[in-house]
Amino acid sequence: MCARQLQMYGGSWTEKKLQILSKYLEAYTKALKNQPFELIYIDAFAGTGYRELPTAGPDDEGTLFAELVEPDPQQFLDGSARMALGISPPFHRYMFIEKSGTRLSELKKLRDSSDLCDRIELKLGDCNDELLDICMNWDWRGQRAVLFLDPFGMQVDWSTIEAVARTRAIDMWILFPISAVNRLLTQSGNIPTKWADRLTNLFGTPTWQEEFYQNAPDGLFGSTGVSRKACDWMDIAGLWNERLRSVFADVADNPRMLHNSTGAPLFLFCFAAANPKGAPIAKRIAGHILEHME
Ligand SMILES: C[S@@+](CC[C@H](N)C(=O)[O-])C[C@H]1O[C@@H](n2cnc3c(N)ncnc32)[C@H](O)[C@@H]1O
């Protein structure tokens, strides 16, 4: 795929997420540059290096393409992988994971043309499989990492989040697909089993049902025991941040809601730190960036 064949976009929510991440990466490598750790940037949905529009496909089930797409494609803009390679001081290593072979071949070109070529590793595969391997099999005592999880939809399993937290070494930025979640939470409470399983897999618990639904009092809605949706965006965001807090050392209290150009919420951009010693300062920096980024 040549860069011209990609449909580029630069909607303000994509701009915002990369600005927030970029600010954090700058602060991170500066703060840790004299520490005895190998610093690694892991991009588990690396894309091509450029920003691009989502295209429907079987792997992207659960994505809300219409809401993700911004009306006016803009100029060629750096995606997360290119942005991360421009951070100064640089990371010691970069790990780019991508499920699509076509997109990975664009990343290969990026690696081969980069001054940091020797520091870049590419992995073709599913982010959950690759991250489980990285989290469980790397020796995290001498390493610290920032992980960026930037899915189009609900691709990240809760077991992956738990594995990241268990490293006690990774700071994680994740786009939580709040719009996709809200859409699966039907008003009637009649949720197809497949959707319910996906929600349970995302939250890592079936308790979302009690949190988001209420049994109607007798006589209402025509029958007894009927459940109705009883949650708003804040409730969904609250449960997700609570779930992160249950496994990470600390979590930013002010995740950023990202909206499309018509004002519809799309993603909640969240930060969690796995290292107990570093978490207070990491949370302070991330919280400051989340609050002050225009
Ligand atoms: C939102 S885009 C990433 C954009 C990129 N972070 C950027 O800023 O340019 C999501 C990417 O994840 C890839 N992807 C989708 N499912 C995946 C999975 N399960 N594991 C790894 N990559 C996946 C898609 O092929 C797509 O390139």
PDBQT file of the ligand as one rigid body, heavy atoms in Angstrom, charges set to zero:
ROOT
HETATM    1  C1  LIG A 301      -6.757   3.365  15.043  1.00  0.00    +0.000 C 
HETATM    2  S1  LIG A 301      -5.630   2.481  14.021  1.00  0.00    +0.000 S 
HETATM    3  C2  LIG A 301      -4.099   2.886  14.743  1.00  0.00    +0.000 C 
HETATM    4  C3  LIG A 301      -3.618   4.218  14.418  1.00  0.00    +0.000 C 
HETATM    5  C4  LIG A 301      -2.247   4.526  14.920  1.00  0.00    +0.000 C 
HETATM    6  N1  LIG A 301      -2.111   4.302  16.347  1.00  0.00    +0.000 N 
HETATM    7  C5  LIG A 301      -1.912   5.964  14.567  1.00  0.00    +0.000 C 
HETATM    8  O1  LIG A 301      -2.004   6.840  15.417  1.00  0.00    +0.000 OA
HETATM    9  O2  LIG A 301      -1.556   6.170  13.415  1.00  0.00    +0.000 OA
HETATM   10  C6  LIG A 301      -5.804   0.805  14.520  1.00  0.00    +0.000 C 
HETATM   11  C7  LIG A 301      -4.796  -0.149  13.884  1.00  0.00    +0.000 C 
HETATM   12  O3  LIG A 301      -4.830  -1.368  14.612  1.00  0.00    +0.000 OA
HETATM   13  C8  LIG A 301      -4.788  -2.475  13.719  1.00  0.00    +0.000 C 
HETATM   14  N2  LIG A 301      -5.461  -3.578  14.436  1.00  0.00    +0.000 N 
HETATM   15  C9  LIG A 301      -6.768  -3.888  14.475  1.00  0.00    +0.000 A 
HETATM   16  N3  LIG A 301      -6.980  -4.930  15.293  1.00  0.00    +0.000 NA
HETATM   17  C10 LIG A 301      -5.780  -5.259  15.815  1.00  0.00    +0.000 A 
HETATM   18  C11 LIG A 301      -5.349  -6.242  16.739  1.00  0.00    +0.000 A 
HETATM   19  N4  LIG A 301      -6.219  -7.088  17.298  1.00  0.00    +0.000 N 
HETATM   20  N5  LIG A 301      -4.045  -6.310  17.051  1.00  0.00    +0.000 NA
HETATM   21  C12 LIG A 301      -3.152  -5.440  16.490  1.00  0.00    +0.000 A 
HETATM   22  N6  LIG A 301      -3.486  -4.497  15.590  1.00  0.00    +0.000 NA
HETATM   23  C13 LIG A 301      -4.791  -4.405  15.268  1.00  0.00    +0.000 A 
HETATM   24  C14 LIG A 301      -5.478  -1.991  12.482  1.00  0.00    +0.000 C 
HETATM   25  O4  LIG A 301      -4.990  -2.720  11.355  1.00  0.00    +0.000 OA
HETATM   26  C15 LIG A 301      -5.085  -0.509  12.442  1.00  0.00    +0.000 C 
HETATM   27  O5  LIG A 301      -3.916  -0.346  11.701  1.00  0.00    +0.000 OA
ENDROOT
TORSDOF 0
